[in-house]
Amino acid sequence: MISEIVKLGKRIYRTENPRELHRFVVFLGRSEVHRRGMKELCAWFEREPLRKQILEANPFPIEQATRAFFYAGSTFSERKRIICQHFTMLQERMRPEAFVRFGGLDARYILWKSAEEDIDWTADLTFEPGQRKEGLLCVEMRLAGRQLYQIIFWLAKDQAGEDSLFIGAMQGPNMEGAKDIVKDITKRSYRYRTKNLILYMAQAVARAFGVQHIYAVTNTGYYAQNHVRRDRKLKTDFGAFWEEAGGWKTDDPRFDELPLVEPRKTMEEVPTRKRAQYRKRFAFLDDVDAQIAASMAEILRPAEETK
């Protein structure tokens, strides 16, 4: 067991770097503390051929179990459960080749593409090593190949045992001229805010996966707490945004629940002067739904195979 963990650790950490070497040693120590659970997790991947392929391409789930990832206060047993449930749900839903692809690293699959010819604006389903602190898959909005917004998530059972998608983080742009870029994108989506759009896309992905619930980390539940400034004010108030998006509180203060379908105003509720803009916005969002549904259908098993 220890030799297997050492081999995995050397694939995760660049041990020629002193800081990475320190992380490697800590990883070995934590693995020893949770020896039985780590042995079970490694064996779980190894005993099924497709899961074994995933671990050969992506050793990070083993590391994720040992670190306080996903949400604030997560325990080793909770993280181990999340990892196993996520990959089980993916395998049940995805075509085999897609399951291996998205269980591995650096998979990038276009879910949606803007019809406007003067802009390279897409939404992708992806997963990269740097996203592993908050989840196991990501819906990422990209502009000219650069990350604009992302929602990082995992699939798992909720407390009632129902299939759910959990949002571990929502992150905005970190690029020069971000304010002007977001302003332009908002204009192109008919005054629909970019952060609302990335959530809308994640909701479409959740529906394609066939989950029954969406949960999202709150200010209390956010793993990194880097949304809090030094003066303790919030850079991003997750609770306020989830509530604005139609969400509600749960028994666990670390998570709010969100609707699978965003509430939409009727034309009667929209002021007359804004109705033309709202019609264009709704047509734009309907295209987002249609493209994501079609794209997801290409990588998911036919419905009759998942019953």
C-alpha positions, 0 to 999 in steps of 0.5 A: 500500500505505501509503495502505491501511495508513494508512486501516486504522490510522485505523480502529483508533486514535483519533488525536485521543488522543495515546497512540493517535496514538503507537500509530498511528505505531508501527503504521505503522512495524511495517507498513513493516518487514513491508511484503511480509507486510502487503501479502500479508495485505491482499491475502488479505482483499481478493481474496475477497468475504466476507473483504473484508466482514470487513475492512471491519467489522473492521480488527483482524486487520491490527493483530494481525499487527504486534503480539506477540499470541496467545502469548509469542514469536509472530513476524510470520509465525506471526501472519499464518499464524494469521489466515489459517488461522483465517478459512479454517477459519471460512469452510469451517465456517460458513454465509456470513452467520455467517462474516461476522458472527463475522469482524466485531466485537461479534457475540454469539450465545447458545450455552447458557441456564440453565433456571432462571427466577430467573437470567439466565445464558448462554454466548455465542460472541462477539468484541470488540476488547478480546479481540484480544490473545489470539485471534480468537473467544471463548466467554463466560459471562455473568450478567445481561449481564455477563462472568463467565468467558471463553475466548479462542481461534483456529482453526489447523493444529497442527505436524502440519497437523491442524485445532485450536483454540488457547486463548490465555487463560482469564479469570475475573470482574472485578466486585464481589462476584465471590466470592459470585457464583462460589459461587452459580454453582458451587452451581447447577451441582452443585458443578462449578467455574465455570472447569471449566464454561467449559472444558467449554463451549469443548470442546463448541464445539471438537467442533462445529467438528470440530477434531482437537485442543485446545491451551492456553497454559501459564504460559510461553506466556501472551501478557500474563503478567498472571497473575503477581503482583509477588511472582512468584507465580501468580494462575492456574496454567494448567499445573496447571489444564490437567493437572487437566482431563486435559491433557498437555504437548507438545513446545512448552512454551508449549502443553499439549494438552487432551482434546476430551471431559472425562474423566468418573467412572463412578458406581462411582468416586463415593462413595455419598453423592455419587452423587445430586449427580453424577447431577444434575451430569452431567444438567446437563452433558449439557444444556450439550452438547446446547444448544451442539451445537444452537446451533452447528448453526444457524450451521455448514454442514451436514456434507455441505458441509464434506467 
